[in-house]
């Protein structure tokens, strides 16, 4: 299972690399994993997506 620190680091990296598109990247990855049936990965990316939302809302 992915811990909160890993989630925060992934979200921060996405924002750094993709700026305003970070949320759509996280959404796309979560969707890909869901469609592939990777539930644990999907749940992790939903958390990353929420963390990205928090980071970008603060800006």
Rosetta silent file (secondary structure, phi, psi, omega in degrees, C-alpha in Angstrom):
SEQUENCE: XXXXXXXXXXXXXXXXXXXXXXXXXXXXXXXXXXXXXXXXXXXXXXXXXXXXXXXXXXX
SCORE:     score description
SCORE:     0.000 S_00000001
   1 L     0.000  145.582 -178.410    0.000    0.000    0.000 S_00000001
   2 L   -84.827  134.217  179.905    1.183    3.516   -0.772 S_00000001
   3 L   -90.303  170.100 -175.802    1.778    5.804    2.195 S_00000001
   4 H   -62.107  -35.941  179.572    0.817    9.474    2.483 S_00000001
   5 H   -63.590  -41.965  177.343    4.383   10.696    1.954 S_00000001
   6 H   -63.555  -40.392  178.125    4.577    8.846   -1.371 S_00000001
   7 H   -61.390  -48.531 -179.397    1.215   10.306   -2.407 S_00000001
   8 H   -62.917  -40.160  178.823    2.358   13.835   -1.554 S_00000001
   9 H   -65.735  -42.958  179.206    5.655   13.389   -3.386 S_00000001
  10 H   -63.043  -43.344  179.258    3.932   12.040   -6.496 S_00000001
  11 H   -63.370  -43.460  179.242    1.434   14.905   -6.471 S_00000001
  12 H   -62.887  -41.777  178.343    4.175   17.474   -6.029 S_00000001
  13 H   -63.970  -42.988  177.672    6.166   15.986   -8.891 S_00000001
  14 H   -59.453  -43.799  179.594    3.110   16.003  -11.165 S_00000001
  15 H   -65.152  -41.226  178.633    2.476   19.663  -10.404 S_00000001
  16 H   -62.815  -43.772 -176.212    6.133   20.502  -11.005 S_00000001
  17 H   -78.633  -35.767 -169.856    6.241   18.642  -14.324 S_00000001
  18 H  -119.210    0.834 -179.687    2.783   19.398  -15.697 S_00000001
  19 H    41.307 -118.149 -174.089    1.649   22.570  -13.884 S_00000001
  20 H   -68.522  -13.184  178.690   -2.017   23.243  -14.759 S_00000001
  21 H   -93.989    2.127 -176.412   -2.353   19.874  -16.534 S_00000001
  22 H   -59.224  -42.167 -179.187   -1.346   17.849  -13.451 S_00000001
  23 H   -63.281  -42.366  179.825   -4.950   17.120  -12.463 S_00000001
  24 H   -68.355  -33.421  175.866   -5.841   15.818  -15.924 S_00000001
  25 H   -64.947  -44.635  179.066   -2.705   13.624  -15.949 S_00000001
  26 H   -64.067  -40.705  178.209   -3.649   12.119  -12.594 S_00000001
  27 H   -63.182  -44.657 -179.707   -7.218   11.564  -13.772 S_00000001
  28 H   -62.372  -43.150 -179.711   -6.061    9.871  -16.965 S_00000001
  29 H   -66.005  -41.687  177.522   -3.695    7.556  -15.083 S_00000001
  30 H   -60.840  -43.837  178.795   -6.391    6.630  -12.562 S_00000001
  31 H   -62.204  -41.915  178.619   -8.791    5.876  -15.419 S_00000001
  32 H   -60.688  -45.011 -178.535   -6.196    3.703  -17.194 S_00000001
  33 H   -68.125  -37.875  177.269   -5.572    1.655  -14.086 S_00000001
  34 H   -62.507  -46.396 -179.744   -9.287    1.270  -13.381 S_00000001
  35 H   -63.909  -29.841  179.188   -9.940    0.061  -16.921 S_00000001
  36 H   -84.207   -6.085  177.961   -7.058   -2.411  -16.597 S_00000001
  37 L    82.755   16.668  178.880   -8.507   -3.753  -13.341 S_00000001
  38 L   -91.420   84.937 -172.447   -5.612   -2.612  -11.132 S_00000001
  39 H   -63.610  -44.063 -179.232   -7.640   -1.607   -8.104 S_00000001
  40 H   -62.462  -42.834  177.651   -4.701   -0.809   -5.795 S_00000001
  41 H   -64.995  -41.501  178.289   -3.088    1.409   -8.423 S_00000001
  42 H   -59.580  -46.114  179.990   -6.405    3.073   -9.175 S_00000001
  43 H   -64.042  -39.538  177.998   -6.948    3.857   -5.484 S_00000001
  44 H   -62.650  -43.451 -178.623   -3.422    5.266   -5.169 S_00000001
  45 H   -71.488  -27.035  172.367   -3.945    7.528   -8.182 S_00000001
  46 H   -65.001  -38.705  176.689   -7.265    8.743   -6.804 S_00000001
  47 H   -66.990  -40.918  178.071   -5.329    9.847   -3.712 S_00000001
  48 H   -62.542  -43.260  178.797   -2.672   11.473   -5.894 S_00000001
  49 H   -59.367  -42.310  178.290   -5.399   13.256   -7.840 S_00000001
  50 H   -65.846  -38.923  178.818   -6.897   14.602   -4.599 S_00000001
  51 H   -67.406  -38.878  175.910   -3.454   15.748   -3.422 S_00000001
  52 H   -61.332  -43.002  178.904   -2.858   17.498   -6.750 S_00000001
  53 H   -59.180  -43.549  178.360   -6.197   19.250   -6.333 S_00000001
  54 H   -63.327  -44.238 -179.309   -5.151   20.461   -2.888 S_00000001
  55 H   -63.663  -43.014 -176.479   -1.785   21.685   -4.136 S_00000001
  56 H   -78.321  -25.849  176.754   -3.191   23.536   -7.114 S_00000001
  57 H   -70.312  -29.446 -178.193   -6.092   25.032   -5.154 S_00000001
  58 L   -74.653  -18.194 -176.581   -3.600   26.586   -2.746 S_00000001
  59 L   -82.110    0.000    0.000   -1.841   28.437   -5.595 S_00000001
